[in-house]
Amino acid sequence: MNSRNRYGVDGVMIGRAAIGNPWVFNEIKYFMKTGEHLAPPTIDGESGCPPKSTLIRSIEWKGERLGIVENEASLC
């Protein structure tokens, strides 16, 4: 928020680390809406596996072969 207010940027880039922390997007949306930090996910909410919708969307976007290859390391 400091950079947004100080420099008037319209957005920020989120790096590949988001692959290992897909919850970062919910944390950012929550912070932008409330100005408060969201509590980290509990073990129940963090299975370590991305939702199936992630794979499905990747296949729809990149095709079956590339969508699966790029996601196979994180599939459970």
C-alpha positions, -999 to +999 in steps of 0.1 A: +000+000+000+029+023+007+041+022-029+005+026-042+000+057-022+034+071-026+039+065-063+003+062-075+008+028-092-022+011-107-009-024-099+019-047-088+034-079-102+034-111-082+062-135-090+064-172-094+065-176-056+027-175-058+028-210-073+038-223-039+015-198-021-017-196-040-034-181-009-014-148-015-041-136-039-068-139-012-045-122+013-039-093-011-076-089-019-085-089+018-058-063+026-068-041-002-104-042+009-099-039+047-064-026+053-058-055+076-038-087+072-056-119+068-048-147+092-027-174+076-046-205+064-050-233+089-039-269+082-075-277+073-075-249+047-040-256+034-038-291+020-007-283+000-027-293-031-040-267-055-078-270-062-088-291-092-101-259-109-064-247-112-056-277-134-088-275-154-082-238-161-046-244-170-057-271-195-084-249-210-059-220-214-027-239-225-040-271-239-040-306-223-003-314-227+012-282-215-014-276-188-007-310-173+031-308-176+032-274-159+011-285-131+022-321-125+047-312-097+019-297-076-007-323-083-017-346-054 
